[in-house]
Amino acid sequence: MGINTELLWTPGALAAATGGTLLGTTAPAVTGVSIDTRTLAPGEAFFAIRGENSDGHAYVGRASERGAALSVVERGRVSAMPAGAPLLAVDHVLGALEAVGRAARARTPAKIIGVTGSVGKTTTKEALALGLRADGPTHASAASYNNHWGVPLSLARMPAGSAYGVFELGMNHAGEITPLVDMVRPHVAIVTTVEPVHIAQFASVEAIADAKAEIFSGLVPGGAAVINRDNPHFERLAGAARAAGVATIIGFGEASGSDARLVSVALQAQSSTVIADIMGETVSFKVGLPGRHIVQNMLAVLASAKLVGADLCLAALALASMGPPPGRGVRTPLAVKGGIATLIDESYNANPASMRAALAVLGGTPLTGRGRRLAVLGDMLELGPEGAAMHRDLAGAAAAADLVFCAGPLMRALWEALPATRRGAWAPDAAALQPLVAERLRGGDVIMVKGSNGSRMGILARALIERFRAPAEALGADAFE
C-alpha cells in the first residue's frame, strides 16, 4: 500500500481552524489526521490527545520519526517536546481536533448522513458508504468512531471534494449526541432502533429514545429524519423530530404505513433477496449479509440515499457486495476433528436485541454431515438490575442452537434456564470457557460467538481461530456454501 500524497489540509489551514501557532519546519501538505502513532502514516498530522490511559504528548518524538507533517500539542507543553519537531501549539488538543472537524464540515458541499440507534449503527453506516460510493466520492467514519473523539477525527479526515459523508453517532448517557450532531450537521438523520442498551445509565427505554432523538437537533434546515416504523418508540421519536423543526419524517420497516417498506424477503444463509417500496419506487436487490435485522436497516439506507439525491438503483446494486465488519458476523473455517467447522464471529458487542438477531442467523445457517449449531455466549453488560432476567429471557431465542456455551455471572441465568440437553458448558469467564468449547468441536459444526466487549468473547473467538486455523488445501471452493 503506497503512501497517501493527496492534500487534505495545509499547515496554515490547520492553524487558522484551531487558532494555533506553527513552530518548526512543517511539511507543506498534510495528507491525513491521526491520534495514534502506531498507525500514523508519513505526512499526517498527529493530535497528541490526553486519554484515560495515556497522553499523546509522550509520543510526539515517535510521530516525528514516522514522518508526521506536524504534531498538535498544548502550548504549555511545547518546551518539553523533542527539539526540531514540527508543531502546532494550541490551547487544548481535543478542542483543536473538534475545531478542525467543524472546519471540514464547513468547507464541504457534501450531503451528510448521521446514523445512531441502539443496534446496527456500524453496519448501516458501512452499507450507506458502500451504496453512496457507487454514485460519487464518499467519506465515512472508520470502524465505530462514534464518540467525543471519534466523530471530530472522522470529520477532520473528510476530503473537501466529498460528494457524500456518513457519520456514526453513539452514546451511553443522555446529552452525548447533542454536541456530536452539532459538529456533523447532517442532511439526514437515521435512528436504526431503540432497545434497552446501556439501560443501566437510564431510567427507562423511553429515556434512551429521548437520548437518541438528540440527533434531530443538529439537522440542517430542510433535513429529514429516518426512523424505524416497526419500533414501539416510533411515535415518540417522530414527535421529537417534529419538535426539533423537522418536516420530513420517513418511517422504514414492514408496517403498512412505512415510507420505505419491506414488500418481501427471502432469507438465505449468507445473504437475503429483497423487494421493497422506497418512497414510492419499487426496488429489488440482494444484501450480502444474512438476517432480517440487516434487511430492516437496508430500507433506511436506501431511503437515505434517495433523500440525498443519490442514484437509488446504483445504491441498491452495491448492497450485494456487502461484507461483515470485524466482529459482526465474519465467518472463518476451522480445521477440527472430523473435518471443517465454521466460526461466526459476532463478538464485537451484544445486547438483547442483537443477541436475538445473531441467534436467528445461527438458526438459519445450514449444516453439513453430523454438524451442530453451537452458540458461545458471554455476558451482556450495562443492563442494570434487570440484567439477569434479560439473560434468562434469551432461552427461547437460544433454541436456535443445539448446544449453548455460556461465560460470565449474568449468563449463568440463561444457562440455568436451558434444558439439560442443550447445555454445552458454563464457565465464569471467556478464558475458562474457551478450552471447554474447543474440546467439543467437530466437523460440520457452526459456532457463533457473541458477547459484550467487556466479556472478552473476541479473545475467545481469536483463540479458536488460532488453534484450529484451517490450511488452504483443506478448504474446498464451497467451504462456506
C-alpha positions in Angstrom: 0.0 0.0 0.0 1.5 3.3 -1.1 1.8 6.5 0.9 -1.1 8.9 0.5 0.1 12.1 -1.0 -3.3 13.7 -1.6 -3.6 17.1 0.1 -6.2 17.1 2.9 -5.0 20.2 4.8 -2.2 22.7 4.7 -0.5 23.5 8.0 -1.7 27.1 7.6 -5.3 25.9 7.3 -5.0 23.8 10.4 -3.5 26.8 12.3 -6.4 29.0 11.1 -9.0 26.5 12.1 -7.6 25.9 15.6 -6.2 29.4 16.4 -2.8 27.6 16.9 0.8 28.6 16.3 3.1 26.8 13.9 6.5 26.0 15.2 9.5 24.4 13.5 9.6 23.3 9.9 6.3 21.6 8.9 5.6 19.7 5.7 3.9 21.8 3.0 0.9 19.4 2.9 -1.0 17.4 5.5 -2.3 14.2 3.9 -4.2 12.8 6.9 -5.1 13.1 10.6 -4.1 10.7 13.3 -4.3 10.3 17.1 -2.3 7.1 17.2 1.4 6.8 16.3 1.1 3.1 15.8 -1.0 3.6 12.7 0.3 7.1 11.7 1.4 7.4 8.1 4.1 9.8 6.8 2.6 13.2 6.0 -0.2 13.0 8.6 -0.9 15.4 11.4 -0.7 13.9 14.8 -3.0 15.2 17.5 -1.5 14.5 20.9 -4.7 13.8 22.8 -4.7 13.1 26.5 -6.6 9.8 27.0 -7.7 8.0 30.1 -4.7 5.7 29.9 -2.1 7.6 28.0 -1.0 11.1 27.0 -0.3 11.7 23.3 2.4 14.2 24.1 4.6 11.4 25.2 4.6 10.1 21.6 5.4 13.3 19.6 9.0 12.1 19.1 7.7 8.8 17.6 5.3 10.8 15.4 8.2 12.8 14.0 10.3 9.7 13.5 7.4 8.2 11.5 7.3 11.3 9.2 4.4 13.3 10.7 3.8 16.6 8.9 3.3 18.1 12.3 2.1 17.3 15.9 -0.7 19.3 17.6 0.3 19.9 21.2 -0.7 22.1 24.1 1.0 25.4 24.3 2.2 24.7 27.8 3.9 21.5 26.8 6.0 22.9 23.9 9.2 23.2 25.9 9.0 19.5 26.7 8.7 18.4 23.1 11.7 17.0 21.1 13.9 19.6 19.6 13.1 20.4 16.0 9.8 18.6 16.0 7.3 20.3 13.7 4.5 21.5 16.0 1.1 23.3 16.0 0.7 24.7 19.5 -2.9 25.0 20.7 -4.8 25.7 23.9 -6.4 22.3 24.1 -5.7 19.4 21.7 -9.1 17.7 21.7 -10.7 21.2 21.3 -8.4 21.7 18.3 -9.5 18.4 16.8 -13.1 19.5 17.2 -12.3 22.8 15.5 -10.7 21.0 12.5 -13.7 18.8 12.3 -16.0 21.8 12.2 -13.8 23.4 9.6 -14.0 20.2 7.5 -17.8 20.2 7.7 -18.0 23.9 6.8 -15.9 23.7 3.7 -17.6 20.7 2.1 -20.6 20.7 -0.2 -21.2 17.0 0.6 -24.6 15.7 1.6 -24.2 14.3 5.1 -26.0 11.4 6.8 -25.8 10.8 10.5 -26.6 7.4 12.0 -27.5 6.5 15.6 -29.5 3.7 17.2 -29.2 1.1 19.9 -28.3 -1.6 17.4 -27.0 -1.7 13.8 -25.2 1.7 13.6 -21.9 0.5 12.2 -23.4 -2.0 9.7 -25.9 0.7 8.5 -23.1 3.2 8.2 -20.9 0.8 6.2 -23.9 0.0 3.9 -24.5 3.6 3.3 -20.9 4.2 2.4 -21.0 1.3 0.0 -24.1 2.4 -1.7 -23.2 6.1 -1.9 -19.7 5.3 -3.3 -21.4 3.8 -6.3 -22.7 7.4 -7.1 -19.8 9.6 -6.0 -16.8 10.3 -3.7 -17.9 9.2 -0.2 -16.3 9.7 3.1 -17.4 7.6 6.1 -16.2 7.3 9.7 -13.8 4.4 10.3 -14.7 1.4 12.4 -17.0 2.6 15.3 -15.5 6.0 15.7 -18.7 7.5 17.1 -17.8 9.2 20.4 -16.3 12.6 21.6 -13.0 12.0 19.8 -14.1 9.6 17.0 -16.6 12.0 15.5 -14.3 15.0 15.2 -11.5 12.8 14.0 -13.7 11.3 11.3 -14.9 14.8 10.2 -11.3 16.1 10.1 -10.4 13.3 7.7 -13.1 14.2 5.2 -11.7 15.5 1.9 -13.1 18.8 0.8 -14.3 17.3 -2.5 -16.5 14.6 -1.0 -20.0 14.2 -2.5 -21.3 12.4 0.5 -20.4 11.9 4.1 -21.6 9.3 6.6 -21.0 9.5 10.3 -21.9 7.3 13.2 -23.0 8.9 16.5 -23.0 6.8 19.7 -23.9 7.4 23.3 -24.3 5.7 26.6 -25.6 8.8 28.5 -28.1 11.5 27.8 -26.7 14.6 26.3 -23.8 12.9 24.5 -25.3 13.0 21.0 -26.1 16.8 21.0 -22.5 18.1 20.8 -21.7 15.4 18.2 -24.5 16.2 15.8 -23.8 19.9 16.3 -20.5 19.2 14.6 -21.8 16.8 11.9 -24.9 18.8 10.9 -26.4 16.1 8.8 -29.0 16.5 6.0 -30.4 13.1 7.0 -30.5 11.6 10.5 -31.2 7.8 10.9 -32.3 6.1 14.1 -32.0 2.4 13.4 -33.9 1.3 16.5 -34.3 1.8 20.3 -33.6 -1.1 22.6 -32.6 -1.5 26.3 -28.9 -0.9 25.6 -26.9 0.9 28.3 -30.1 0.8 30.3 -28.1 0.9 33.5 -27.5 4.6 32.7 -31.1 5.4 32.0 -34.4 5.5 33.9 -36.3 3.7 31.1 -36.2 2.7 27.5 -38.2 5.8 26.7 -35.3 7.8 28.1 -33.0 6.0 25.7 -35.3 7.0 22.9 -35.1 10.6 24.0 -31.3 10.5 24.0 -31.3 9.0 20.5 -33.7 11.8 19.4 -31.0 14.4 20.2 -29.7 13.6 16.7 -32.6 15.6 15.2 -31.4 18.8 16.9 -28.5 19.1 14.6 -30.2 18.5 11.3 -29.7 21.3 8.7 -32.8 23.3 7.8 -34.9 21.2 5.5 -33.3 17.9 6.7 -35.0 14.6 7.1 -35.4 12.1 9.9 -35.4 8.4 9.0 -37.0 6.3 11.8 -37.7 2.6 12.4 -41.5 2.4 11.9 -41.6 -1.1 13.5 -40.1 0.0 16.7 -42.5 0.8 19.5 -40.9 4.1 20.1 -41.5 5.4 16.5 -44.2 7.9 17.5 -42.0 9.2 20.4 -39.1 9.7 18.0 -41.2 11.3 15.3 -42.7 13.7 17.9 -39.2 14.7 19.0 -38.2 15.2 15.3 -41.2 17.5 14.8 -40.4 19.4 18.0 -36.9 20.0 16.6 -38.5 21.5 13.5 -38.1 18.5 11.1 -40.8 18.5 8.5 -39.7 15.4 6.6 -40.1 12.2 8.6 -39.6 8.8 6.8 -40.6 5.6 8.5 -39.0 2.4 7.4 -40.0 -1.2 8.1 -42.7 -3.8 7.5 -45.5 -1.8 8.9 -48.1 -0.8 6.3 -47.6 2.9 6.9 -43.8 2.7 6.2 -42.5 5.1 3.6 -39.6 2.7 3.0 -41.5 -0.6 3.2 -40.4 -4.2 3.0 -42.6 -6.0 0.4 -41.0 -9.4 0.5 -37.7 -11.1 1.6 -36.1 -14.4 1.0 -33.5 -15.1 3.8 -30.5 -17.2 2.9 -27.6 -18.5 5.0 -25.3 -15.7 4.0 -27.5 -13.2 2.1 -31.0 -12.0 1.5 -33.1 -11.2 -1.6 -35.4 -8.3 -1.1 -38.2 -6.4 -2.7 -39.0 -3.0 -1.2 -41.0 0.1 -1.8 -38.7 3.0 -1.2 -40.8 6.2 -1.0 -42.9 5.1 -4.0 -40.2 3.4 -6.0 -40.1 -0.4 -6.2 -36.6 -1.8 -5.8 -35.4 -5.4 -6.0 -32.0 -6.1 -4.5 -29.7 -8.5 -2.8 -28.0 -7.9 0.5 -24.6 -9.6 1.0 -25.2 -10.3 4.7 -27.7 -12.6 6.4 -30.5 -11.7 8.8 -33.9 -10.0 8.8 -32.4 -7.3 11.1 -29.9 -6.4 8.3 -32.7 -6.2 5.7 -34.6 -3.8 8.0 -31.7 -1.4 8.1 -31.1 -1.6 4.4 -34.5 0.1 4.0 -33.2 3.0 5.9 -30.0 3.0 3.8 -31.9 3.2 0.5 -34.4 5.8 1.8 -31.5 8.0 2.9 -29.7 7.5 -0.4 -32.8 8.7 -2.2 -33.2 11.7 0.2 -29.7 13.0 -0.5 -30.2 12.6 -4.3 -28.0 9.6 -4.9 -28.9 7.1 -7.6 -31.2 4.6 -5.9 -30.6 1.8 -8.3 -26.8 2.0 -8.0 -27.0 2.1 -4.2 -29.3 -1.0 -4.2 -27.0 -2.9 -6.5 -24.0 -2.1 -4.3 -25.5 -3.8 -1.3 -25.0 -7.2 -2.9 -21.2 -6.9 -2.2 -21.6 -6.1 1.5 -19.3 -8.0 3.9 -19.4 -8.0 7.6 -17.2 -5.6 9.6 -14.8 -7.3 12.1 -16.7 -9.0 15.0 -20.0 -8.6 13.3 -20.5 -11.9 11.5 -17.2 -12.7 9.9 -17.0 -16.4 9.0 -13.8 -18.4 9.4 -13.2 -22.1 8.7 -11.8 -24.2 11.4 -9.9 -27.5 10.9 -11.4 -29.6 13.8 -11.7 -33.2 14.5 -13.8 -34.9 11.7 -13.5 -32.1 9.2 -14.2 -28.3 8.8 -16.3 -26.3 11.1 -17.4 -22.7 10.6 -16.9 -19.9 13.2 -19.2 -16.9 13.0 -17.6 -14.1 15.0 -20.3 -11.8 16.4 -18.1 -10.8 19.3 -17.9 -7.0 18.8 -20.7 -6.3 21.2 -24.0 -7.6 22.5 -27.4 -6.6 23.9 -30.7 -8.4 24.0 -31.8 -7.3 20.5 -28.5 -8.0 18.7 -28.2 -11.4 20.6 -31.6 -12.5 19.3 -30.7 -11.4 15.8 -27.4 -13.3 15.9 -29.1 -16.4 17.2 -31.7 -16.2 14.4 -28.9 -16.1 11.9 -27.2 -19.1 13.5 -30.6 -20.9 13.3 -30.8 -20.2 9.6 -27.3 -21.4 8.8 -27.4 -24.8 7.1 -25.4 -27.7 8.5 -23.4 -30.5 6.8 -22.9 -34.1 7.9 -23.2 -34.5 11.6 -22.7 -30.8 12.3 -24.5 -28.9 15.0 -25.2 -25.3 15.7 -23.2 -24.0 18.8 -23.9 -20.7 20.5 -21.0 -19.4 22.6 -22.3 -16.5 24.6 -20.8 -14.0 27.0 -22.4 -11.6 29.4 -24.4 -8.6 28.0 -23.3 -5.7 30.1 -24.8 -2.3 31.3 -28.3 -3.7 31.6 -28.9 -2.6 35.2 -30.8 -4.5 37.8 -32.8 -6.4 35.2 -29.7 -7.8 33.6 -30.1 -11.4 34.9 -33.7 -11.5 33.8 -32.8 -10.2 30.3 -30.2 -13.0 30.0 -32.8 -15.6 31.2 -35.2 -14.3 28.6 -32.9 -15.4 25.8 -33.8 -19.0 26.4 -36.4 -19.0 23.7 -34.1 -17.5 21.1 -31.3 -19.8 22.1 -33.4 -22.8 20.9 -31.8 -22.0 17.5 -28.7 -23.7 18.9 -28.2 -27.4 19.5 -25.7 -26.6 22.3 -25.2 -23.4 24.2 -22.0 -22.4 26.0 -22.1 -19.6 28.4 -19.4 -17.4 30.1 -19.9 -15.0 32.9 -22.1 -14.5 36.0 -25.0 -13.0 34.1 -25.0 -15.8 31.5 -25.4 -18.2 34.4 -29.1 -17.1 34.4 -29.5 -18.3 30.8 -27.6 -21.4 31.5 -30.0 -22.4 34.3 -33.0 -21.7 32.1 -31.8 -24.1 29.3 -32.9 -27.7 29.1 -30.2 -30.1 30.0 -29.9 -31.5 26.5 -28.8 -28.1 25.1 -26.3 -27.2 27.9 -22.8 -27.2 26.4 -20.8 -25.7 29.3 -20.7 -22.7 31.6 -17.6 -21.0 32.9 -17.0 -17.9 35.0 -15.3 -16.1 32.1 -14.3 -16.4 28.4 -10.8 -17.6 29.1 -12.1 -20.5 31.1 -14.8 -21.3 28.6 -12.5 -21.4 25.5 -11.0 -24.9 26.2 -14.4 -26.3 27.0 -15.7 -25.2 23.6 -12.6 -26.4 21.8 -12.8 -29.9 23.1 -16.4 -30.3 21.9 -16.0 -29.1 18.3 -16.4 -31.5 15.3 -16.6 -31.3 11.6 -19.7 -29.7 10.2 -20.3 -27.6 13.3 -21.3 -23.9 13.0 -20.1 -21.9 16.1 -21.5 -18.4 16.8 -19.5 -16.4 19.3 -21.1 -13.3 20.9 -20.9 -11.1 24.0 -20.4 -7.5 25.1 -16.9 -6.1 24.7 -16.2 -6.4 28.4 -16.9 -10.1 28.3 -13.9 -10.6 26.1 -15.6 -13.0 23.8 -13.5 -11.6 20.9 -10.4 -13.0 22.5 -12.1 -16.4 22.7 -13.0 -16.3 19.1 -9.5 -15.4 18.1 -8.1 -18.2 20.2 -10.3 -20.7 18.5 -9.2 -19.4 15.1 -5.6 -19.6 16.0 -5.9 -23.1 17.5 -7.9 -24.5 14.6 -6.7 -22.4 11.7 -7.6 -24.4 8.5 -4.8 -24.8 5.9 -5.8 -23.6 2.4 -5.6 -27.1 1.0 -8.2 -28.3 3.5 -10.8 -26.0 2.1 -12.8 -26.6 -1.0 -14.3 -23.9 -3.1 -17.6 -24.4 -1.4 -16.3 -24.2 2.1 -19.0 -21.6 3.1 -21.8 -22.6 0.8 
